[in-house]
Amino acid sequence: MKGPAPKFTKWHVWKTIYEIFNTGRIGRQKLSKRVGVGEGTLRTILAFLKAQNFIIIKQTGISLTEKAVSFLDKCGLQIVPLQAPEITAGKYNCALRVRNAAHKIRLGIEQRDEAIKAGASGATTLIYKNNLLSFPGEAQSLKHTHPKISELIISKFKLENNDVVIIGFGSTLKSAEEGALAAALDLIQAKF
């Protein structure tokens, strides 16, 4: 008799790649805890990544191929916990920078919806243009309405023109991170 079908999302696949990148070689047990999935589900993710030539599995641990490192670089995502209660509505916040994607943002509602689908309470989307951080469709920048938050985000990410910041928020840091990442992966239309 087989067990339940493993359940994972693009977020789990990206998080697996990201954790391997940040730690170098890592074992399955430690990796499953960091990604937040059971070991059976992790084995399925790893089999998928191996078939895509993203990872190398050895007795000494799991490492990334050049293809996976290139994929992470192409995604251009940087993620950090960030408390920004002035512009979000969640207990926990996690901010993510997407390089050179401001032209893809309409009103930010699409990112909010993707974050909610992923289990977050929502997401706040910001765009960085002409050295100013603002909400999509707003003429006034955060520099005028929330100067400390604006300065914090710009310096934390070292933003460049046309960057996007998505701040996922939720009842846990994990749900906030999953929401921000789901919104970003949808925005860049990541393909594994």
N, CA and C atoms as an extended XYZ file, in Angstrom:
576
Properties=species:S:1:pos:R:3:atomname:S:1:resname:S:1:resid:I:1 pbc="F F F"
N         0.838       -1.186        0.000 N   MET     1
C         0.000        0.000        0.000 CA  MET     1
C         0.884        1.251        0.000 C   MET     1
N         0.574        2.178       -0.865 N   LYS     2
C         1.342        3.413       -0.973 CA  LYS     2
C         0.845        4.439        0.037 C   LYS     2
N         1.738        5.336        0.410 N   GLY     3
C         1.368        6.431        1.302 CA  GLY     3
C         0.714        7.549        0.517 C   GLY     3
N         0.432        8.667        1.195 N   PRO     4
C        -0.197        9.800        0.509 CA  PRO     4
C         0.732       10.392       -0.544 C   PRO     4
N         0.131       10.944       -1.573 N   ALA     5
C         0.920       11.587       -2.631 CA  ALA     5
C         1.638       12.801       -2.052 C   ALA     5
N         2.913       12.970       -2.390 N   PRO     6
C         3.632       14.137       -1.885 CA  PRO     6
C         3.027       15.421       -2.439 C   PRO     6
N         2.981       16.427       -1.582 N   LYS     7
C         2.419       17.708       -2.005 CA  LYS     7
C         3.485       18.782       -1.852 C   LYS     7
N         3.771       19.418       -2.967 N   PHE     8
C         4.716       20.517       -2.931 CA  PHE     8
C         4.387       21.482       -4.056 C   PHE     8
N         4.927       22.677       -3.942 N   THR     9
C         4.650       23.739       -4.900 CA  THR     9
C         5.960       24.233       -5.510 C   THR     9
N         5.846       25.186       -6.425 N   LYS    10
C         7.037       25.832       -6.982 CA  LYS    10
C         7.885       26.428       -5.861 C   LYS    10
N         7.180       26.930       -4.839 N   TRP    11
C         7.892       27.522       -3.703 CA  TRP    11
C         8.840       26.500       -3.089 C   TRP    11
N         8.364       25.274       -2.860 N   HIS    12
C         9.194       24.243       -2.247 CA  HIS    12
C        10.388       23.891       -3.134 C   HIS    12
N        10.171       23.844       -4.446 N   VAL    13
C        11.259       23.531       -5.373 CA  VAL    13
C        12.304       24.646       -5.326 C   VAL    13
N        11.846       25.901       -5.414 N   TRP    14
C        12.780       27.029       -5.364 CA  TRP    14
C        13.506       27.063       -4.025 C   TRP    14
N        12.768       26.865       -2.948 N   LYS    15
C        13.358       26.910       -1.600 CA  LYS    15
C        14.422       25.820       -1.452 C   LYS    15
N        14.187       24.649       -2.033 N   THR    16
C        15.174       23.570       -2.001 CA  THR    16
C        16.461       24.011       -2.687 C   THR    16
N        16.335       24.562       -3.884 N   ILE    17
C        17.509       25.048       -4.621 CA  ILE    17
C        18.222       26.142       -3.825 C   ILE    17
N        17.446       27.080       -3.295 N   TYR    18
C        17.976       28.220       -2.547 CA  TYR    18
C        18.735       27.761       -1.295 C   TYR    18
N        18.169       26.804       -0.562 N   GLU    19
C        18.818       26.311        0.656 CA  GLU    19
C        20.117       25.575        0.331 C   GLU    19
N        20.119       24.798       -0.734 N   ILE    20
C        21.351       24.117       -1.130 CA  ILE    20
C        22.410       25.156       -1.509 C   ILE    20
N        22.000       26.188       -2.235 N   PHE    21
C        22.917       27.252       -2.643 CA  PHE    21
C        23.524       27.945       -1.418 C   PHE    21
N        22.681       28.252       -0.423 N   ASN    22
C        23.150       28.993        0.752 CA  ASN    22
C        24.012       28.169        1.699 C   ASN    22
N        23.870       26.857        1.674 N   THR    23
C        24.619       26.024        2.616 CA  THR    23
C        25.745       25.245        1.968 C   THR    23
N        25.819       25.243        0.655 N   GLY    24
C        26.789       24.380       -0.018 CA  GLY    24
C        26.234       22.971       -0.005 C   GLY    24
N        27.023       22.008        0.371 N   ARG    25
C        26.516       20.636        0.482 CA  ARG    25
C        25.651       20.529        1.729 C   ARG    25
N        24.567       19.779        1.612 N   ILE    26
C        23.649       19.610        2.739 CA  ILE    26
C        23.022       18.220        2.651 C   ILE    26
N        22.729       17.643        3.803 N   GLY    27
C        22.085       16.334        3.857 CA  GLY    27
C        20.568       16.452        3.735 C   GLY    27
N        19.931       15.336        3.400 N   ARG    28
C        18.476       15.328        3.184 CA  ARG    28
C        17.681       15.721        4.429 C   ARG    28
N        18.067       15.200        5.568 N   GLN    29
C        17.295       15.453        6.784 CA  GLN    29
C        17.288       16.942        7.136 C   GLN    29
N        18.447       17.550        7.110 N   LYS    30
C        18.549       18.979        7.408 CA  LYS    30
C        17.799       19.800        6.353 C   LYS    30
N        17.927       19.393        5.092 N   LEU    31
C        17.267       20.104        3.999 CA  LEU    31
C        15.746       20.018        4.121 C   LEU    31
N        15.223       18.860        4.482 N   SER    32
C        13.760       18.724        4.603 CA  SER    32
C        13.223       19.656        5.682 C   SER    32
N        13.972       19.834        6.769 N   LYS    33
C        13.541       20.759        7.835 CA  LYS    33
C        13.555       22.201        7.339 C   LYS    33
N        14.601       22.564        6.616 N   ARG    34
C        14.708       23.948        6.123 CA  ARG    34
C        13.641       24.284        5.092 C   ARG    34
N        13.286       23.311        4.269 N   VAL    35
C        12.271       23.539        3.236 CA  VAL    35
C        10.860       23.416        3.823 C   VAL    35
N        10.738       22.634        4.897 N   GLY    36
C         9.436       22.495        5.547 CA  GLY    36
C         8.570       21.405        4.935 C   GLY    36
N         9.200       20.342        4.440 N   VAL    37
C         8.463       19.207        3.885 CA  VAL    37
C         9.001       17.935        4.527 C   VAL    37
N         8.221       16.863        4.443 N   GLY    38
C         8.679       15.573        4.934 CA  GLY    38
C         9.771       15.015        4.041 C   GLY    38
N        10.474       14.011        4.563 N   GLU    39
C        11.585       13.446        3.800 CA  GLU    39
C        11.118       12.761        2.518 C   GLU    39
N         9.927       12.152        2.525 N   GLY    40
C         9.392       11.529        1.311 CA  GLY    40
C         9.127       12.560        0.225 C   GLY    40
N         8.516       13.675        0.609 N   THR    41
C         8.254       14.752       -0.349 CA  THR    41
C         9.571       15.337       -0.850 C   THR    41
N        10.529       15.493        0.059 N   LEU    42
C        11.832       16.019       -0.353 CA  LEU    42
C        12.491       15.087       -1.366 C   LEU    42
N        12.383       13.768       -1.160 N   ARG    43
C        12.964       12.830       -2.127 CA  ARG    43
C        12.345       13.031       -3.515 C   ARG    43
N        11.035       13.294       -3.554 N   THR    44
C        10.370       13.533       -4.838 CA  THR    44
C        10.877       14.826       -5.480 C   THR    44
N        11.031       15.874       -4.681 N   ILE    45
C        11.569       17.146       -5.187 CA  ILE    45
C        12.995       16.938       -5.705 C   ILE    45
N        13.796       16.222       -4.939 N   LEU    46
C        15.184       15.988       -5.348 CA  LEU    46
C        15.256       15.159       -6.628 C   LEU    46
N        14.383       14.167       -6.760 N   ALA    47
C        14.353       13.369       -7.998 CA  ALA    47
C        14.006       14.266       -9.187 C   ALA    47
N        13.045       15.169       -8.990 N   PHE    48
C        12.678       16.120      -10.042 CA  PHE    48
C        13.873       17.005      -10.400 C   PHE    48
N        14.543       17.561       -9.378 N   LEU    49
C        15.683       18.451       -9.623 CA  LEU    49
C        16.851       17.712      -10.275 C   LEU    49
N        17.052       16.458       -9.901 N   LYS    50
C        18.120       15.660      -10.514 CA  LYS    50
C        17.800       15.410      -11.994 C   LYS    50
N        16.531       15.120      -12.288 N   ALA    51
C        16.122       14.890      -13.680 CA  ALA    51
C        16.290       16.158      -14.522 C   ALA    51
N        16.175       17.320      -13.881 N   GLN    52
C        16.351       18.600      -14.578 CA  GLN    52
C        17.819       19.019      -14.638 C   GLN    52
N        18.717       18.177      -14.092 N   ASN    53
C        20.155       18.465      -14.031 CA  ASN    53
C        20.444       19.722      -13.194 C   ASN    53
N        19.697       19.876      -12.075 N   PHE    54
C        19.902       21.001      -11.163 CA  PHE    54
C        20.761       20.621       -9.961 C   PHE    54
N        20.814       19.331       -9.622 N   ILE    55
C        21.552       18.919       -8.433 CA  ILE    55
C        22.392       17.677       -8.710 C   ILE    55
N        23.382       17.497       -7.830 N   ILE    56
C        24.206       16.297       -7.806 CA  ILE    56
C        24.044       15.715       -6.404 C   ILE    56
N        23.695       14.441       -6.338 N   ILE    57
C        23.517       13.784       -5.050 CA  ILE    57
C        24.659       12.797       -4.850 C   ILE    57
N        25.395       12.984       -3.756 N   LYS    58
C        26.491       12.083       -3.391 CA  LYS    58
C        26.311       11.693       -1.934 C   LYS    58
N        27.101       10.738       -1.479 N   GLN    59
C        27.038       10.335       -0.082 CA  GLN    59
C        27.388       11.485        0.841 C   GLN    59
N        28.203       12.390        0.375 N   THR    60
C        28.641       13.525        1.200 CA  THR    60
C        27.610       14.651        1.249 C   THR    60
N        26.548       14.558        0.464 N   GLY    61
C        25.504       15.571        0.481 CA  GLY    61
C        25.036       15.948       -0.912 C   GLY    61
N        24.179       16.935       -0.958 N   ILE    62
C        23.562       17.395       -2.206 CA  ILE    62
C        24.192       18.731       -2.568 C   ILE    62
N        24.553       18.886       -3.828 N   SER    63
C        25.109       20.161       -4.289 CA  SER    63
C        24.435       20.560       -5.598 C   SER    63
N        24.575       21.835       -5.944 N   LEU    64
C        23.961       22.374       -7.158 CA  LEU    64
C        24.887       22.242       -8.360 C   LEU    64
N        24.275       22.126       -9.522 N   THR    65
C        25.018       22.181      -10.775 CA  THR    65
C        25.115       23.642      -11.212 C   THR    65
N        25.929       23.891      -12.221 N   GLU    66
C        26.022       25.248      -12.772 CA  GLU    66
C        24.668       25.700      -13.322 C   GLU    66
N        23.903       24.765      -13.865 N   LYS    67
C        22.576       25.088      -14.401 CA  LYS    67
C        21.681       25.659      -13.305 C   LYS    67
N        21.718       25.082      -12.103 N   ALA    68
C        20.894       25.558      -10.990 CA  ALA    68
C        21.350       26.928      -10.511 C   ALA    68
N        22.656       27.125      -10.434 N   VAL    69
C        23.187       28.421      -10.006 CA  VAL    69
C        22.797       29.496      -11.019 C   VAL    69
N        22.886       29.166      -12.288 N   SER    70
C        22.467       30.089      -13.338 CA  SER    70
C        20.975       30.406      -13.236 C   SER    70
N        20.177       29.389      -12.934 N   PHE    71
C        18.736       29.576      -12.756 CA  PHE    71
C        18.459       30.552      -11.612 C   PHE    71
N        19.113       30.367      -10.472 N   LEU    72
C        18.915       31.280       -9.337 CA  LEU    72
C        19.295       32.706       -9.707 C   LEU    72
N        20.419       32.841      -10.410 N   ASP    73
C        20.860       34.169      -10.819 CA  ASP    73
C        19.858       34.809      -11.777 C   ASP    73
N        19.348       34.015      -12.702 N   LYS    74
C        18.371       34.524      -13.671 CA  LYS    74
C        17.081       34.961      -12.977 C   LYS    74
N        16.669       34.213      -11.952 N   CYS    75
C        15.466       34.586      -11.193 CA  CYS    75
C        15.661       35.942      -10.522 C   CYS    75
N        16.859       36.203      -10.046 N   GLY    76
C        17.167       37.499       -9.444 CA  GLY    76
C        16.393       37.791       -8.177 C   GLY    76
N        16.105       36.774       -7.390 N   LEU    77
C        15.324       36.962       -6.172 CA  LEU    77
C        16.229       37.032       -4.958 C   LEU    77
N        15.926       37.959       -4.085 N   GLN    78
C        16.621       38.084       -2.807 CA  GLN    78
C        15.530       38.202       -1.761 C   GLN    78
N        15.569       37.379       -0.708 N   ILE    79
C        14.490       37.352        0.272 CA  ILE    79
C        15.033       37.531        1.686 C   ILE    79
N        14.353       38.374        2.475 N   VAL    80
C        14.757       38.617        3.861 CA  VAL    80
C        13.523       38.891        4.729 C   VAL    80
N        13.576       38.469        6.006 N   PRO    81
C        12.505       38.879        6.921 CA  PRO    81
C        12.585       40.400        7.099 C   PRO    81
N        11.447       41.049        7.157 N   LEU    82
C        11.437       42.511        7.266 CA  LEU    82
C        10.133       42.943        7.923 C   LEU    82
N        10.213       43.647        9.018 N   GLN    83
C         8.998       44.143        9.649 CA  GLN    83
C         8.664       45.514        9.061 C   GLN    83
N         7.477       45.588        8.488 N   ALA    84
C         7.011       46.836        7.867 CA  ALA    84
C         5.522       47.025        8.170 C   ALA    84
N         5.142       47.094        9.460 N   PRO    85
C         3.717       47.149        9.802 CA  PRO    85
C         2.994       48.394        9.269 C   PRO    85
N         3.758       49.419        8.935 N   GLU    86
C         3.118       50.633        8.406 CA  GLU    86
C         2.506       50.405        7.025 C   GLU    86
N         3.022       49.433        6.281 N   ILE    87
C         2.530       49.232        4.912 CA  ILE    87
C         2.026       47.809        4.655 C   ILE    87
N         1.946       46.984        5.706 N   THR    88
C         1.400       45.636        5.568 CA  THR    88
C         0.354       45.404        6.642 C   THR    88
N        -0.333       44.280        6.548 N   ALA    89
C        -1.406       43.996        7.504 CA  ALA    89
C        -1.212       42.655        8.209 C   ALA    89
N         0.020       42.192        8.319 N   GLY    90
C         0.259       40.892        8.931 CA  GLY    90
C         1.186       40.985       10.118 C   GLY    90
N         1.114       39.972       10.967 N   LYS    91
C         1.987       39.914       12.135 CA  LYS    91
C         3.436       39.706       11.708 C   LYS    91
N         3.637       38.855       10.696 N   TYR    92
C         4.980       38.575       10.186 CA  TYR    92
C         5.080       39.053        8.741 C   TYR    92
N         6.247       39.560        8.385 N   ASN    93
C         6.489       40.070        7.039 CA  ASN    93
C         7.788       39.490        6.504 C   ASN    93
N         7.792       39.230        5.221 N   CYS    94
C         9.008       38.769        4.558 CA  CYS    94
C         9.080       39.479        3.209 C   CYS    94
N        10.167       40.181        2.981 N   ALA    95
C        10.309       40.969        1.758 CA  ALA    95
C        11.205       40.250        0.762 C   ALA    95
N        10.894       40.459       -0.493 N   LEU    96
C        11.619       39.808       -1.573 CA  LEU    96
C        11.844       40.815       -2.691 C   LEU    96
N        13.060       40.857       -3.187 N   ARG    97
C        13.377       41.745       -4.309 CA  ARG    97
C        13.401       40.937       -5.599 C   ARG    97
N        12.748       41.473       -6.623 N   VAL    98
C        12.785       40.896       -7.958 CA  VAL    98
C        13.484       41.925       -8.842 C   VAL    98
N        14.599       41.546       -9.410 N   ARG    99
C        15.366       42.478      -10.243 CA  ARG    99
C        14.645       42.782      -11.552 C   ARG    99
N        14.682       44.045      -11.913 N   ASN   100
C        14.278       44.502      -13.238 CA  ASN   100
C        12.903       43.994      -13.688 C   ASN   100
N        11.896       44.124      -12.831 N   ALA   101
C        10.562       43.619      -13.167 CA  ALA   101
C         9.446       44.640      -12.970 C   ALA   101
N         9.769       45.893      -12.697 N   ALA   102
C         8.728       46.895      -12.434 CA  ALA   102
C         7.788       47.058      -13.625 C   ALA   102
N         8.289       46.866      -14.828 N   HIS   103
C         7.458       47.005      -16.021 CA  HIS   103
C         6.372       45.923      -16.099 C   HIS   103
N         6.503       44.856      -15.326 N   LYS   104
C         5.511       43.775      -15.322 CA  LYS   104
C         4.379       44.003      -14.310 C   LYS   104
N         4.529       45.000      -13.457 N   ILE   105
C         3.554       45.246      -12.389 CA  ILE   105
C         2.444       46.160      -12.894 C   ILE   105
N         1.206       45.749      -12.626 N   ARG   106
C         0.071       46.611      -12.953 CA  ARG   106
C        -0.350       47.367      -11.697 C   ARG   106
N        -1.116       46.747      -10.823 N   LEU   107
C        -1.552       47.411       -9.594 CA  LEU   107
C        -1.088       46.704       -8.321 C   LEU   107
N        -0.439       45.565       -8.461 N   GLY   108
C         0.002       44.811       -7.297 CA  GLY   108
C        -1.034       43.823       -6.785 C   GLY   108
N        -2.228       43.878       -7.337 N   ILE   109
C        -3.309       42.982       -6.903 CA  ILE   109
C        -2.985       41.541       -7.277 C   ILE   109
N        -2.359       41.361       -8.415 N   GLU   110
C        -2.002       40.015       -8.870 CA  GLU   110
C        -1.033       39.352       -7.887 C   GLU   110
N        -0.078       40.107       -7.379 N   GLN   111
C         0.869       39.565       -6.419 CA  GLN   111
C         0.170       39.255       -5.092 C   GLN   111
N        -0.739       40.116       -4.682 N   ARG   112
C        -1.499       39.853       -3.460 CA  ARG   112
C        -2.275       38.552       -3.589 C   ARG   112
N        -2.934       38.360       -4.731 N   ASP   113
C        -3.736       37.151       -4.951 CA  ASP   113
C        -2.876       35.891       -4.939 C   ASP   113
N        -1.704       35.939       -5.562 N   GLU   114
C        -0.804       34.773       -5.564 CA  GLU   114
C        -0.321       34.466       -4.147 C   GLU   114
N        -0.047       35.498       -3.377 N   ALA   115
C         0.397       35.296       -1.997 CA  ALA   115
C        -0.702       34.633       -1.170 C   ALA   115
N        -1.926       35.063       -1.357 N   ILE   116
C        -3.053       34.475       -0.625 CA  ILE   116
C        -3.248       33.013       -1.027 C   ILE   116
N        -3.153       32.717       -2.320 N   LYS   117
C        -3.269       31.332       -2.783 CA  LYS   117
C        -2.212       30.435       -2.145 C   LYS   117
N        -1.048       31.004       -1.847 N   ALA   118
C         0.047       30.239       -1.256 CA  ALA   118
C        -0.083       30.099        0.257 C   ALA   118
N        -1.076       30.736        0.858 N   GLY   119
C        -1.284       30.603        2.299 CA  GLY   119
C        -0.939       31.822        3.121 C   GLY   119
N        -0.484       32.889        2.492 N   ALA   120
C        -0.204       34.126        3.220 CA  ALA   120
C        -1.494       34.912        3.409 C   ALA   120
N        -1.452       35.916        4.261 N   SER   121
C        -2.610       36.798        4.435 CA  SER   121
C        -2.724       37.790        3.286 C   SER   121
N        -1.595       38.064        2.632 N   GLY   122
C        -1.581       38.992        1.504 CA  GLY   122
C        -0.169       39.407        1.167 C   GLY   122
N        -0.063       40.428        0.325 N   ALA   123
C         1.250       40.949       -0.061 CA  ALA   123
C         1.123       42.406       -0.464 C   ALA   123
N         2.162       43.139       -0.184 N   THR   124
C         2.290       44.530       -0.605 CA  THR   124
C         3.363       44.572       -1.687 C   THR   124
N         3.059       45.210       -2.800 N   THR   125
C         4.013       45.317       -3.904 CA  THR   125
C         4.490       46.757       -4.018 C   THR   125
N         5.793       46.911       -4.186 N   LEU   126
C         6.413       48.222       -4.353 CA  LEU   126
C         7.301       48.190       -5.589 C   LEU   126
N         7.404       49.329       -6.265 N   ILE   127
C         8.295       49.432       -7.418 CA  ILE   127
C         9.337       50.526       -7.164 C   ILE   127
N        10.515       50.334       -7.729 N   TYR   128
C        11.609       51.286       -7.562 CA  TYR   128
C        11.970       51.867       -8.917 C   TYR   128
N        11.629       53.122       -9.092 N   LYS   129
C        11.941       53.822      -10.344 CA  LYS   129
C        12.438       55.221      -10.025 C   LYS   129
N        13.406       55.665      -10.795 N   ASN   130
C        13.967       57.017      -10.631 CA  ASN   130
C        14.401       57.283       -9.197 C   ASN   130
N        15.016       56.273       -8.571 N   ASN   131
C        15.508       56.364       -7.188 CA  ASN   131
C        14.414       56.590       -6.158 C   ASN   131
N        13.176       56.218       -6.497 N   LEU   132
C        12.060       56.353       -5.558 CA  LEU   132
C        11.291       55.047       -5.469 C   LEU   132
N        10.903       54.688       -4.246 N   LEU   133
C        10.125       53.489       -3.978 CA  LEU   133
C         8.678       53.903       -3.788 C   LEU   133
N         7.756       53.250       -4.520 N   SER   134
C         6.352       53.638       -4.406 CA  SER   134
C         5.437       52.451       -4.660 C   SER   134
N         4.167       52.630       -4.289 N   PHE   135
C         3.147       51.649       -4.618 CA  PHE   135
C         2.837       51.775       -6.104 C   PHE   135
N         2.502       50.676       -6.772 N   PRO   136
C         2.151       50.771       -8.194 CA  PRO   136
C         0.967       51.720       -8.404 C   PRO   136
N         1.075       52.558       -9.406 N   GLY   137
C        -0.014       53.477       -9.734 CA  GLY   137
C        -0.098       54.706       -8.853 C   GLY   137
N         0.790       54.851       -7.888 N   GLU   138
C         0.778       56.007       -6.988 CA  GLU   138
C         1.827       57.015       -7.440 C   GLU   138
N         1.465       58.264       -7.432 N   ALA   139
C         2.398       59.313       -7.837 CA  ALA   139
C         3.394       59.634       -6.727 C   ALA   139
N         2.929       59.553       -5.476 N   GLN   140
C         3.783       59.919       -4.353 CA  GLN   140
C         4.610       58.714       -3.895 C   GLN   140
N         5.875       58.957       -3.587 N   SER   141
C         6.756       57.861       -3.176 CA  SER   141
C         6.653       57.612       -1.673 C   SER   141
N         7.159       56.455       -1.256 N   LEU   142
C         7.205       56.126        0.168 CA  LEU   142
C         8.148       57.065        0.917 C   LEU   142
N         9.068       57.686        0.192 N   LYS   143
C         9.991       58.633        0.823 CA  LYS   143
C         9.213       59.754        1.517 C   LYS   143
N         8.059       60.115        0.957 N   HIS   144
C         7.243       61.179        1.534 CA  HIS   144
C         6.266       60.662        2.582 C   HIS   144
N         5.700       59.475        2.359 N   THR   145
C         4.680       58.957        3.274 CA  THR   145
C         5.244       58.093        4.398 C   THR   145
N         6.285       57.321        4.116 N   HIS   146
C         6.912       56.426        5.098 CA  HIS   146
C         8.433       56.435        4.894 C   HIS   146
N         9.084       57.553        5.224 N   PRO   147
C        10.513       57.698        4.905 CA  PRO   147
C        11.419       56.634        5.535 C   PRO   147
N        11.156       56.231        6.774 N   LYS   148
C        12.029       55.246        7.420 CA  LYS   148
C        11.921       53.880        6.737 C   LYS   148
N        10.711       53.466        6.407 N   ILE   149
C        10.507       52.181        5.722 CA  ILE   149
C        11.155       52.233        4.336 C   ILE   149
N        10.959       53.344        3.630 N   SER   150
C        11.546       53.507        2.306 CA  SER   150
C        13.065       53.363        2.367 C   SER   150
N        13.684       54.069        3.278 N   GLU   151
C        15.140       54.030        3.428 CA  GLU   151
C        15.619       52.623        3.808 C   GLU   151
N        14.894       51.968        4.719 N   LEU   152
C        15.257       50.624        5.156 CA  LEU   152
C        15.228       49.630        3.986 C   LEU   152
N        14.165       49.651        3.205 N   ILE   153
C        14.020       48.715        2.088 CA  ILE   153
C        15.064       48.985        1.008 C   ILE   153
N        15.252       50.244        0.666 N   ILE   154
C        16.225       50.598       -0.372 CA  ILE   154
C        17.630       50.151        0.035 C   ILE   154
N        17.999       50.388        1.294 N   SER   155
C        19.350       50.034        1.732 CA  SER   155
C        19.505       48.523        1.926 C   SER   155
N        18.495       47.858        2.440 N   LYS   156
C        18.578       46.412        2.688 CA  LYS   156
C        18.793       45.638        1.394 C   LYS   156
N        18.105       46.058        0.338 N   PHE   157
C        18.197       45.348       -0.935 CA  PHE   157
C        19.157       45.983       -1.933 C   PHE   157
N        19.659       47.180       -1.625 N   LYS   158
C        20.493       47.910       -2.594 CA  LYS   158
C        19.771       47.964       -3.939 C   LYS   158
N        18.562       48.506       -3.890 N   LEU   159
C        17.683       48.522       -5.058 CA  LEU   159
C        18.291       49.267       -6.232 C   LEU   159
N        17.932       48.777       -7.409 N   GLU   160
C        18.316       49.413       -8.665 CA  GLU   160
C        17.054       49.767       -9.427 C   GLU   160
N        17.184       50.695      -10.360 N   ASN   161
C        16.035       51.131      -11.138 CA  ASN   161
C        15.298       49.947      -11.754 C   ASN   161
N        13.974       49.948      -11.660 N   ASN   162
C        13.068       48.947      -12.226 CA  ASN   162
C        12.934       47.683      -11.365 C   ASN   162
N        13.502       47.682      -10.130 N   ASP   163
C        13.330       46.550       -9.224 CA  ASP   163
C        11.932       46.578       -8.609 C   ASP   163
N        11.496       45.403       -8.152 N   VAL   164
C        10.210       45.247       -7.462 CA  VAL   164
C        10.492       44.666       -6.092 C   VAL   164
N         9.768       45.124       -5.089 N   VAL   165
C         9.822       44.534       -3.761 CA  VAL   165
C         8.420       44.028       -3.446 C   VAL   165
N         8.332       42.747       -3.106 N   ILE   166
C         7.062       42.152       -2.697 CA  ILE   166
C         7.209       41.782       -1.233 C   ILE   166
N         6.327       42.289       -0.404 N   ILE   167
C         6.364       41.970        1.023 CA  ILE   167
C         5.163       41.083        1.322 C   ILE   167
N         5.435       39.806        1.544 N   GLY   168
C         4.381       38.883        1.939 CA  GLY   168
C         4.131       39.042        3.425 C   GLY   168
N         2.877       38.901        3.826 N   PHE   169
C         2.592       38.977        5.258 CA  PHE   169
C         1.602       37.886        5.645 C   PHE   169
N         1.740       37.447        6.905 N   GLY   170
C         0.890       36.367        7.368 CA  GLY   170
C         1.001       36.146        8.859 C   GLY   170
N         0.376       35.079        9.323 N   SER   171
C         0.351       34.777       10.756 CA  SER   171
C         1.632       34.072       11.214 C   SER   171
N         2.435       33.601       10.258 N   THR   172
C         3.742       33.014       10.569 CA  THR   172
C         4.764       33.554        9.569 C   THR   172
N         6.033       33.484        9.941 N   LEU   173
C         7.079       33.930        9.027 CA  LEU   173
C         7.107       33.040        7.786 C   LEU   173
N         6.868       31.749        7.975 N   LYS   174
C         6.860       30.808        6.849 CA  LYS   174
C         5.758       31.167        5.851 C   LYS   174
N         4.554       31.466        6.331 N   SER   175
C         3.470       31.816        5.401 CA  SER   175
C         3.762       33.134        4.692 C   SER   175
N         4.375       34.078        5.395 N   ALA   176
C         4.749       35.352        4.774 CA  ALA   176
C         5.786       35.115        3.674 C   ALA   176
N         6.783       34.274        3.970 N   GLU   177
C         7.827       33.960        2.983 CA  GLU   177
C         7.232       33.228        1.783 C   GLU   177
N         6.386       32.233        2.047 N   GLU   178
C         5.764       31.478        0.956 CA  GLU   178
C         4.926       32.394        0.076 C   GLU   178
N         4.194       33.319        0.681 N   GLY   179
C         3.372       34.251       -0.088 CA  GLY   179
C         4.199       35.158       -0.978 C   GLY   179
N         5.259       35.734       -0.418 N   ALA   180
C         6.126       36.619       -1.203 CA  ALA   180
C         6.776       35.852       -2.346 C   ALA   180
N         7.241       34.672       -2.056 N   LEU   181
C         7.924       33.885       -3.074 CA  LEU   181
C         6.968       33.396       -4.155 C   LEU   181
N         5.772       32.961       -3.769 N   ALA   182
C         4.783       32.530       -4.771 CA  ALA   182
C         4.443       33.679       -5.709 C   ALA   182
N         4.279       34.870       -5.151 N   ALA   183
C         3.961       36.042       -5.974 CA  ALA   183
C         5.103       36.353       -6.926 C   ALA   183
N         6.351       36.258       -6.429 N   ALA   184
C         7.520       36.553       -7.260 CA  ALA   184
C         7.704       35.507       -8.360 C   ALA   184
N         7.539       34.236       -8.020 N   LEU   185
C         7.700       33.184       -9.022 CA  LEU   185
C         6.651       33.305      -10.116 C   LEU   185
N         5.439       33.721       -9.735 N   ASP   186
C         4.406       33.957      -10.735 CA  ASP   186
C         4.784       35.162      -11.608 C   ASP   186
N         5.292       36.203      -10.982 N   LEU   187
C         5.654       37.413      -11.718 CA  LEU   187
C         6.732       37.126      -12.763 C   LEU   187
N         7.749       36.366      -12.389 N   ILE   188
C         8.829       36.102      -13.335 CA  ILE   188
C         8.544       34.867      -14.196 C   ILE   188
N         7.429       34.223      -13.919 N   GLN   189
C         7.006       33.023      -14.669 CA  GLN   189
C         8.130       31.996      -14.680 C   GLN   189
N         8.600       31.673      -13.463 N   ALA   190
C         9.708       30.719      -13.301 CA  ALA   190
C         9.335       29.349      -13.820 C   ALA   190
N        10.235       28.779      -14.572 N   LYS   191
C        10.065       27.427      -15.116 CA  LYS   191
C        11.229       26.580      -14.624 C   LYS   191
N        10.905       25.460      -14.038 N   PHE   192
C        11.947       24.549      -13.535 CA  PHE   192
C        12.191       23.460      -14.541 C   PHE   192
